[in-house]
């Protein structure tokens, strides 16, 4: 080997040692830097014309494993979803109140039963009655507050959806820019470690917001797709397009479209693809699942709970009376017309009493005897004929009222014990709300009891929009129902079963005259919601949604209350029962009769048909709804703990492979210093040999 070859080899050794020292020093300087992958200089033997010419040094390379990095991305998506779901469900649980919290909704509902029991004792007083009505009102206020709070949570979720999409778009732009940087550097043979580390950090953050699949291309670029295969980044950037508003709670939210990005950075045309549903994954998927499924489902359960509670308590109130009886019984807006089919079986007793409780007049109306074609108008005529002027039943656009003729007299409606009046499972007085204690101007509070041949009562031009949602809350079908004047409920059912919604289930009237949706076996948990409704049955203001019971959101909870006079005066709570054996002139009701209190206790424990195949007692249903909310929150916390542990394990595995170990780097530093020193000694020796040769020649 010539001296020139020796010097060349030594010089390349010095260069290799210097390159290694730079890489090692850079590694040491970045100990603990998140996302940093250590660099390694690759060395190879230089060979020219079959002769070894020293060491060849390549650009520093990242020490990384793409499979370990891909695992981190997957775990980041699980963590992002679990974190946001756990946070919001924890907020929801806190709105209900902690166990034992007297101001929480569970305690408010439990207090109703306890107060009813207190009224049954011999020590029943005005205070126990006031306590009962106050507890009922407090429970209604708590349910209304929870309903409003859920709406606020949905608003917060929707706002966060907008912020998250903005963050995703910024990350996609950054990744696309870093793709260009890495690709250019790789094509020019320059180091790409710094840009690649920054890109990996951006992808990791993106993966926590939306579930992605990452593919590394031969030119160094990363292609990024959603879990559903929608391209986000390849050689052309795309952005998510979403009309971000004020985060308003609304029944249907716009989709997330994907658009191309123009060369100037502006939004381009639609790609034709959309992101929808919790399958998006990551934080965004969790937010959409909360917004479209979890929170609306809970709000509907609260509405159904209110409807069941109102029906339960009003059933007792309408079977009872006050002492003295009220001069006027004024019903709620029923949505019915005088020409509607009566639909009642059994018998009801209508009576007039004096202030001292003595009977003035009474009549028993056998609704079955009125005939199969009897109407509500026929029943009112029978009542007036039987009372002979002692009281008068009147009808005002859907509302029934009965008023005693003498100012000091009162009116009572009682059930016949052997053949109680019945339509849709409720008595005559309760059906029309003559003696309700819970009222709502927006809710009917009882099933309507319709049959298919009944006139629907809506007019041409009125519309109802119905949606079918899948188990994830996504809208999979929608239909605008346009009733024609003079049609029947069978016509509406036929239109629904022949329309777009029929692909996912069928519609029919149930045993209590409510519209029931039965999902197909392929999607057994599909549900129906009604985002808009302009109908008014016979001009009464009662809409299709409020009458048909398809959703608990139309129960009338928002405006519900205990009747103000019942809340203000203990004597206005109906607790006495009419003496069916009394004749004219004899006592029919008496002070101190609190049999209605026992009936409240018993009724709260009886099952109620809430629709949608739910027949359960109110006490049980309340514990199920509120207990499920607590269980979901606890499960979300557990899932967050698991997701956190899995993410940390994935990050540790990646960092153990590609991270900097200070001990290894320091030992490598010693090796490189020795290599540098050895190469320097070779050069010194070669230089001395040159000097000796020159001296010999001279």
C-alpha positions in Angstrom: 0.0 0.0 0.0 1.3 3.4 -0.9 1.7 6.3 1.5 -1.1 8.1 -0.4 -3.4 5.1 0.2 -2.5 5.1 3.9 -3.1 8.9 4.2 -6.4 8.5 2.3 -7.6 5.7 4.6 -6.6 7.7 7.7 -8.3 10.8 6.4 -11.5 8.9 5.8 -11.2 7.4 9.2 -11.0 10.9 10.7 -14.1 11.9 8.7 -16.0 8.8 9.9 -15.1 9.4 13.5 -16.1 13.1 13.2 -19.5 12.1 11.7 -20.0 9.6 14.4 -19.1 12.1 17.1 -21.5 14.7 15.6 -24.4 12.1 15.6 -23.5 10.9 19.1 -23.3 14.4 20.5 -26.7 15.2 18.9 -28.2 12.1 20.5 -26.8 13.1 23.9 -28.1 16.6 23.5 -31.6 15.3 22.8 -31.9 12.9 25.8 -35.5 13.1 27.0 -36.8 15.0 24.0 -40.2 13.7 23.2 -40.5 12.0 19.7 -36.7 12.1 19.1 -35.3 9.0 17.5 -31.6 8.6 17.9 -29.4 8.8 14.8 -26.8 6.4 13.6 -24.1 6.9 11.0 -23.7 3.9 8.7 -20.1 3.1 7.7 -19.0 0.9 4.8 -15.6 0.0 3.2 -14.6 2.1 0.3 -13.3 0.1 -2.6 -11.9 1.5 -5.8 -10.7 -0.7 -8.7 -10.7 -3.6 -6.3 -8.5 -1.8 -3.8 -9.7 -0.7 -0.3 -9.6 3.1 -0.2 -10.8 3.7 3.3 -14.2 4.3 4.9 -17.4 5.6 3.3 -19.7 7.6 5.6 -23.4 7.9 4.8 -25.8 10.6 6.1 -27.1 9.9 9.7 -30.2 7.8 9.8 -33.0 7.6 12.3 -33.1 4.4 14.4 -36.8 3.6 14.3 -39.2 0.7 13.8 -42.3 1.6 11.7 -44.3 -1.2 13.3 -43.7 0.2 16.8 -44.6 3.7 15.6 -47.8 2.4 14.0 -48.7 0.8 17.3 -48.3 4.1 19.0 -50.6 5.7 16.5 -53.3 3.1 17.2 -53.0 3.5 20.9 -53.1 7.3 20.6 -56.5 7.0 18.9 -57.9 4.7 21.6 -56.6 7.1 24.3 -58.0 10.2 22.6 -61.5 8.7 22.3 -61.5 7.2 25.9 -60.3 10.5 27.4 -63.0 12.7 25.9 -65.8 10.2 26.6 -64.7 9.7 30.2 -64.5 13.5 30.8 -68.0 14.2 29.4 -69.7 11.2 31.1 -68.1 12.3 34.3 -69.6 15.7 33.9 -73.0 14.2 33.2 -72.7 12.0 36.3 -71.9 15.1 38.4 -75.0 16.8 37.1 -77.1 14.0 38.5 -75.5 14.4 41.9 -73.3 12.2 44.0 -74.7 9.3 46.0 -76.3 10.7 49.1 -76.5 14.2 47.7 -79.9 15.5 48.8 -80.0 18.0 45.9 -79.3 15.4 43.2 -82.0 13.9 41.0 -81.8 10.4 42.5 -82.5 11.8 45.9 -85.3 14.0 44.6 -87.1 11.0 43.1 -86.6 8.9 46.2 -88.0 11.7 48.3 -91.4 11.4 46.5 -91.9 7.8 47.6 -90.8 8.6 51.2 -93.1 11.6 51.4 -96.0 9.5 50.1 -95.4 7.0 52.8 -95.3 9.8 55.4 -98.8 10.9 54.3 -100.3 7.4 54.9 -99.8 7.5 58.7 -102.3 8.5 61.3 -100.1 11.5 61.9 -100.7 12.8 58.4 -100.7 16.5 58.5 -100.7 19.6 56.3 -96.9 19.5 56.6 -96.6 16.0 55.2 -98.9 16.9 52.3 -96.8 20.1 51.6 -93.7 18.0 51.8 -95.0 15.6 49.2 -96.1 18.2 46.7 -92.8 20.1 47.2 -90.8 17.0 46.6 -92.8 16.3 43.3 -92.1 19.9 42.2 -88.4 19.6 43.2 -88.1 16.3 41.1 -89.6 18.0 38.1 -87.3 21.0 38.4 -84.3 18.6 38.8 -85.3 16.7 35.7 -85.7 19.9 33.8 -82.3 21.1 34.9 -80.7 17.8 33.9 -82.4 18.1 30.5 -81.0 21.7 30.1 -77.6 20.6 31.3 -77.5 17.8 28.8 -78.4 20.3 26.1 -75.4 22.4 27.3 -73.2 19.4 27.2 -74.2 18.8 23.6 -73.4 22.4 22.8 -70.0 22.1 24.4 -69.4 18.8 22.5 -70.4 20.5 19.2 -68.1 23.4 19.9 -65.2 21.0 20.6 -66.0 19.1 17.3 -65.3 22.4 15.5 -62.1 23.1 17.3 -60.9 19.5 16.8 -61.5 19.7 13.1 -59.5 22.9 12.9 -56.7 21.2 14.7 -56.8 18.2 12.4 -56.7 20.4 9.3 -53.6 22.3 10.7 -51.9 19.0 11.4 -52.6 17.7 7.9 -51.1 20.8 6.4 -48.0 20.5 8.6 -47.6 16.8 7.7 -47.9 17.6 4.0 -45.3 20.3 4.3 -42.9 17.9 6.1 -43.6 15.3 3.5 -42.2 17.7 0.9 -39.2 18.4 3.1 -38.4 14.8 3.7 -38.9 13.8 0.1 -36.6 16.5 -1.2 -33.9 15.8 1.3 -34.0 12.1 0.6 -33.8 12.7 -3.2 -30.7 14.8 -2.6 -29.0 12.3 -0.3 -29.2 14.6 2.7 -30.2 13.7 6.3 -33.9 13.6 7.0 -33.9 12.8 10.7 -35.0 16.2 12.0 -37.9 16.6 9.6 -38.9 13.0 10.1 -39.0 13.4 13.9 -41.2 16.5 13.6 -43.5 14.7 11.2 -43.8 11.7 13.5 -44.8 14.0 16.4 -47.5 15.6 14.2 -48.8 12.2 13.1 -48.9 11.1 16.7 -51.0 14.1 17.7 -53.2 13.6 14.6 -53.8 9.9 15.6 -55.1 11.0 19.0 -57.7 13.1 17.2 -58.8 10.8 14.5 -58.0 7.1 13.8 -55.6 6.9 10.9 -53.6 4.4 8.9 -50.1 5.5 8.0 -48.1 4.1 5.1 -44.5 5.0 4.3 -43.8 5.4 0.5 -40.4 4.8 -1.3 -39.8 8.5 -1.7 -40.0 9.0 2.1 -43.5 10.5 2.1 -46.3 9.3 4.4 -49.7 8.5 3.0 -52.4 8.9 5.6 -55.9 7.5 5.5 -58.7 7.3 7.9 -59.6 3.9 9.4 -62.4 3.8 6.8 -60.0 4.2 3.9 -60.6 7.9 3.2 -57.4 9.5 1.9 -56.2 12.6 3.8 -52.6 13.0 2.7 -50.8 11.5 -0.3 -49.2 13.5 -3.0 -52.2 15.9 -2.7 -53.4 17.4 0.6 -57.0 17.2 1.7 -58.9 19.0 4.4 -62.0 18.4 6.5 -64.9 20.8 5.7 -67.4 21.4 8.4 -69.7 24.5 8.9 -68.5 25.5 12.4 -71.2 27.6 14.0 -71.9 28.7 17.6 -72.1 25.1 18.9 -75.9 25.2 19.1 -77.7 22.0 20.2 -79.7 20.8 17.3 -81.4 17.5 16.3 -79.4 16.9 13.2 -75.8 18.0 12.5 -74.2 18.5 9.1 -71.7 15.9 7.8 -67.9 16.3 7.7 -67.0 16.5 4.0 -63.5 16.0 2.6 -62.1 18.5 0.1 -59.0 18.8 -2.0 -56.7 21.7 -1.3 -55.7 24.0 -4.1 -52.1 25.0 -4.8 -52.6 28.4 -3.1 -53.8 26.6 0.1 -57.5 27.4 -0.4 -60.3 24.8 -0.1 -60.9 23.0 -3.4 -63.7 20.8 -4.7 -65.3 18.0 -2.7 -63.7 14.5 -3.0 -67.1 12.9 -2.7 -66.2 11.3 0.6 -67.5 12.0 4.1 -66.6 11.2 7.7 -69.4 10.2 9.9 -70.1 8.3 13.1 -67.9 7.1 16.0 -66.0 4.9 13.6 -63.9 8.0 12.8 -62.1 7.1 16.1 -59.9 9.2 18.2 -61.2 12.3 20.0 -63.3 13.4 17.1 -65.1 10.0 17.0 -65.7 10.1 20.7 -67.2 13.6 20.5 -69.5 12.6 17.6 -70.6 9.5 19.6 -71.4 11.6 22.6 -73.2 14.2 20.5 -75.3 11.9 18.3 -75.9 8.9 20.6 -75.0 8.9 24.3 -76.3 12.4 25.3 -79.5 12.3 23.2 -80.3 8.8 24.5 -80.0 9.9 28.1 -82.1 13.0 27.4 -84.8 10.8 25.9 -84.7 8.5 28.9 -85.2 11.5 31.3 -88.2 12.6 29.1 -89.6 9.1 29.3 -89.0 9.0 33.1 -91.0 12.3 33.4 -93.9 10.9 31.3 -94.1 7.8 33.4 -94.0 9.8 36.7 -96.7 12.2 35.5 -98.9 9.3 34.4 -98.4 7.5 37.7 -99.1 10.4 40.0 -102.0 11.8 37.9 -103.7 8.3 37.9 -104.0 8.6 41.7 -105.1 12.2 41.7 -107.8 11.6 39.0 -109.2 8.7 41.1 -109.4 10.9 44.2 -110.8 14.3 45.2 -110.3 17.1 47.6 -112.5 18.0 50.6 -114.4 20.0 49.7 -114.5 19.0 46.1 -113.5 21.7 43.5 -116.3 23.7 41.9 -114.7 23.2 38.5 -112.7 20.4 37.0 -110.8 21.8 34.0 -109.0 19.3 31.8 -105.8 19.6 29.8 -105.5 20.0 26.0 -106.2 16.5 24.8 -105.8 17.0 21.1 -109.3 15.4 20.6 -112.4 16.6 18.8 -116.1 16.2 19.7 -116.5 14.0 16.6 -113.7 11.7 17.6 -114.5 8.1 18.5 -115.1 7.8 22.2 -113.1 4.6 22.6 -113.9 4.1 26.3 -115.1 0.9 27.9 -116.4 0.5 31.5 -118.2 3.0 33.7 -117.4 6.3 35.5 -119.3 8.0 38.2 -120.0 11.8 38.0 -121.2 13.5 41.2 -121.9 16.9 42.7 -121.4 17.4 46.4 -122.0 20.3 48.9 -119.2 22.0 50.7 -119.9 19.7 53.7 -119.5 16.6 51.5 -123.1 15.6 51.2 -124.2 14.3 47.8 -126.3 16.6 45.6 -126.5 14.5 42.4 -124.8 11.6 40.8 -124.9 9.6 37.6 -123.1 6.6 36.3 -122.2 6.6 32.6 -121.8 3.2 31.0 -119.6 4.1 28.0 -120.1 0.7 26.4 -123.8 1.2 26.4 -123.4 4.4 24.3 -122.7 2.1 21.3 -119.8 1.3 19.1 -120.1 4.5 17.1 -120.3 6.8 20.1 -118.3 10.0 20.1 -116.8 12.2 22.7 -119.7 14.5 22.1 -122.1 11.7 23.0 -120.3 11.1 26.3 -120.6 14.8 27.2 -124.3 14.7 26.4 -124.7 11.6 28.6 -122.9 13.3 31.5 -125.1 16.4 31.3 -128.3 14.4 31.0 -127.4 12.4 34.0 -126.5 15.3 36.3 -129.7 17.1 35.4 -128.2 20.6 35.6 -126.4 20.2 38.9 -123.2 20.4 36.9 -122.4 21.0 33.2 -119.7 19.4 31.1 -118.4 21.7 28.3 -115.9 21.3 25.5 -113.5 24.0 24.2 -111.3 23.0 21.3 -109.8 19.8 22.8 -110.4 20.6 26.5 -113.1 19.1 28.7 -114.4 21.0 31.7 -117.2 20.1 34.3 -118.5 22.9 36.5 -121.0 22.7 39.3 -124.1 25.0 38.9 -124.1 26.3 42.5 -120.9 28.2 43.6 -120.6 26.3 46.8 -120.9 22.9 45.3 -118.1 20.7 44.0 -117.6 18.1 41.2 -116.2 14.6 41.5 -115.3 12.0 38.9 -114.8 8.5 40.2 -114.1 5.1 38.7 -116.6 2.3 39.0 -114.8 -0.4 41.0 -116.3 -3.3 39.1 -116.0 -1.9 35.6 -113.6 1.1 35.6 -113.6 3.3 32.6 -110.7 2.7 30.3 -109.1 4.1 27.2 -105.5 3.3 26.5 -105.1 2.0 30.1 -106.3 5.2 31.8 -109.7 6.3 33.2 -112.0 9.0 31.9 -110.9 11.7 34.3 -107.2 11.0 33.7 -107.5 10.8 29.9 -108.8 14.4 29.8 -106.7 15.6 32.8 -109.7 16.7 34.8 -107.9 16.4 38.2 -104.2 16.3 37.3 -101.6 17.4 39.8 -98.8 17.5 37.2 -99.4 19.6 34.1 -97.6 20.6 31.0 -98.8 22.8 28.1 -96.6 20.9 25.7 -97.4 17.3 26.7 -100.5 15.1 26.6 -99.2 13.1 29.6 -101.3 10.0 28.6 -101.3 7.6 25.6 -103.9 8.7 22.9 -105.6 5.4 22.4 -106.0 5.8 18.7 -106.9 3.0 16.3 -106.0 2.9 12.6 -109.4 4.0 11.4 -109.4 7.2 13.5 -109.1 10.5 11.6 -105.6 11.8 12.1 -106.9 15.3 12.2 -104.0 17.0 10.4 -104.4 19.1 7.3 -102.8 19.3 3.9 -99.6 21.5 4.0 -98.6 20.4 7.5 -95.5 18.2 7.6 -93.5 15.9 10.0 -89.9 15.1 9.5 -88.8 11.7 10.8 -85.3 10.2 11.0 -84.1 6.7 11.6 -80.8 6.5 13.4 -78.5 3.5 13.7 -77.0 2.3 17.0 -74.3 5.0 16.7 -76.8 7.8 16.4 -76.1 8.3 12.7 -79.0 9.3 10.4 -79.5 6.4 8.0 -82.8 7.5 6.5 -85.2 10.4 6.6 -88.8 11.0 5.4 -91.1 14.0 5.4 -94.6 12.9 6.2 -97.3 15.1 4.6 -100.8 14.2 5.9 -103.7 14.9 3.6 -106.9 16.5 5.0 -109.5 13.9 5.9 -107.1 11.0 6.2 -106.7 8.3 8.9 -103.9 7.0 11.0 -103.9 4.0 8.7 -103.0 6.4 5.9 -100.1 7.7 7.8 -98.9 4.2 8.7 -99.1 3.2 5.1 -97.1 6.2 4.0 -94.4 5.5 6.5 -94.2 1.8 5.7 -94.0 2.6 2.1 -91.4 5.2 2.4 -87.6 5.4 2.9 -87.8 4.5 6.6 -89.4 1.1 5.8 -85.9 -0.2 4.8 -85.0 -0.2 8.5 -88.3 -1.1 10.3 -92.0 -0.9 10.3 -94.6 1.3 11.9 -97.9 0.4 13.7 -100.1 1.5 16.5 -99.5 -0.3 19.8 -102.1 -1.4 22.3 -102.3 2.1 23.8 -102.7 3.9 20.5 -99.2 5.2 20.2 -97.1 5.0 17.1 -94.5 2.2 17.5 -91.4 1.6 15.4 -90.2 -2.0 15.2 -86.6 -2.2 13.8 -85.6 -4.9 11.3 -83.6 -7.8 12.7 -80.5 -6.5 10.8 -80.4 -3.3 12.9 -82.4 -4.1 16.1 -81.4 -1.0 18.0 -82.4 1.5 15.3 -84.5 4.4 16.6 -86.8 7.2 15.3 -86.6 10.9 16.1 -88.6 13.8 15.0 -86.5 17.0 14.4 -89.4 19.1 13.1 -93.2 19.0 13.2 -95.7 21.6 12.0 -98.8 19.6 12.5 -101.8 20.5 14.7 -104.6 18.0 15.3 -107.9 19.7 14.5 -106.3 23.0 15.3 -105.8 22.1 19.0 -102.0 22.7 18.9 -101.3 19.1 19.7 -98.8 17.8 17.1 -98.0 14.3 15.7 -94.9 14.2 17.8 -96.6 15.1 21.1 -99.4 12.6 20.6 -97.7 9.6 19.1 -95.1 8.9 21.8 -92.3 8.0 19.3 -89.7 9.8 21.4 -89.3 10.8 25.1 -88.0 14.2 23.9 -91.6 15.2 23.1 -92.9 14.4 26.6 -93.5 18.0 27.6 -90.9 18.0 30.4 -89.5 21.5 29.7 -92.7 23.2 30.8 -94.0 20.7 33.4 -95.0 21.7 36.9 -97.2 20.8 39.8 -100.4 22.8 39.6 -99.8 26.1 41.4 -102.9 25.8 43.6 -101.9 22.2 44.6 -98.4 23.4 45.4 -99.6 26.4 47.4 -102.4 24.8 49.4 -102.2 21.4 51.0 -106.0 21.0 50.8 -105.8 21.0 47.0 -104.0 17.7 46.8 -106.7 15.0 46.0 -106.4 12.4 48.8 -110.1 11.5 49.6 -112.1 8.8 47.8 -115.8 9.1 46.8 -118.2 6.9 48.8 -119.9 5.0 46.0 -122.6 3.8 48.4 -123.8 7.3 49.2 -127.2 8.5 48.1 -128.4 12.1 47.6 -128.3 13.9 51.0 -125.8 11.5 52.5 -122.0 12.2 53.1 -120.1 11.2 50.0 -116.7 12.5 51.0 -115.2 13.4 54.4 -112.4 15.3 56.0 -109.5 13.2 57.2 -109.8 10.7 54.3 -106.3 10.1 53.1 -106.8 6.8 51.2 -105.2 8.6 48.2 -101.9 8.7 50.0 -101.8 4.9 50.2 -102.8 4.9 46.5 -99.7 7.1 45.7 -97.4 4.6 47.5 -99.0 1.6 45.7 -99.1 3.3 42.3 -95.4 4.2 42.4 -94.6 0.5 42.8 -96.9 -0.6 39.9 -95.6 -1.2 36.4 -96.3 1.4 33.8 -96.3 0.8 30.1 -93.8 3.4 28.8 -93.9 2.3 25.2 -91.1 0.8 23.1 -91.5 -2.5 25.1 -90.8 -1.0 28.4 -93.2 -2.0 31.2 -91.7 -1.1 34.6 -92.5 0.6 37.9 -91.4 4.2 38.2 -89.1 3.5 41.2 -87.4 0.7 39.3 -87.1 2.7 36.0 -85.6 5.7 37.8 -83.0 3.5 39.4 -82.3 1.9 36.0 -81.9 5.2 34.1 -79.8 6.9 36.7 -77.8 3.8 37.6 -77.0 3.2 33.9 -75.6 6.7 33.7 -73.3 6.1 36.7 -72.3 2.7 35.3 -71.4 4.2 31.9 -69.3 6.9 33.6 -67.5 4.3 35.7 -66.8 2.1 32.6 -65.5 5.1 30.7 -63.1 5.8 33.5 -61.9 2.2 33.5 -61.5 2.3 29.7 -59.5 5.5 30.0 -57.2 3.8 32.6 -56.7 0.9 30.3 -56.2 3.1 27.2 -53.6 5.2 29.1 -51.7 2.1 30.1 -51.7 0.7 26.6 -50.6 4.0 25.1 -47.7 4.3 27.6 -46.6 0.8 27.0 -46.6 1.4 23.2 -44.6 4.7 23.7 -42.1 2.9 26.0 -41.6 0.1 23.5 -41.0 2.6 20.7 -38.7 4.7 22.8 -36.7 1.7 24.1 -35.9 0.9 20.5 -35.3 4.3 19.1 -34.7 6.5 22.1 -31.4 7.7 23.4 -29.6 5.7 26.1 -27.1 8.0 27.7 -24.8 5.1 28.8 -24.7 3.6 25.4 -24.0 7.0 23.8 -21.2 7.8 26.2 -19.6 4.4 25.6 -19.9 5.0 21.8 -18.3 8.4 22.3 -15.3 6.8 23.9 -15.0 4.3 21.0 -15.3 7.2 18.4 -12.7 9.2 20.3 -10.3 6.3 20.2 -11.0 5.8 16.5 -10.3 9.4 15.8 -7.1 9.2 17.8 -6.0 6.0 15.9 -6.7 7.6 12.6 -4.8 10.7 13.7 -1.8 8.6 14.7 -1.8 6.8 11.3 -1.7 10.2 9.6 1.1 11.4 11.9 3.1 8.2 11.2 2.5 8.6 7.4 3.6 12.2 7.6 6.8 11.2 9.4 7.5 8.6 6.7 7.0 11.3 4.0 9.4 13.6 5.9 12.0 10.8 6.1 11.7 9.9 2.4 12.1 13.6 1.5 15.1 13.9 3.8 16.7 10.8 2.2 16.2 12.2 -1.3 17.7 15.5 -0.3 
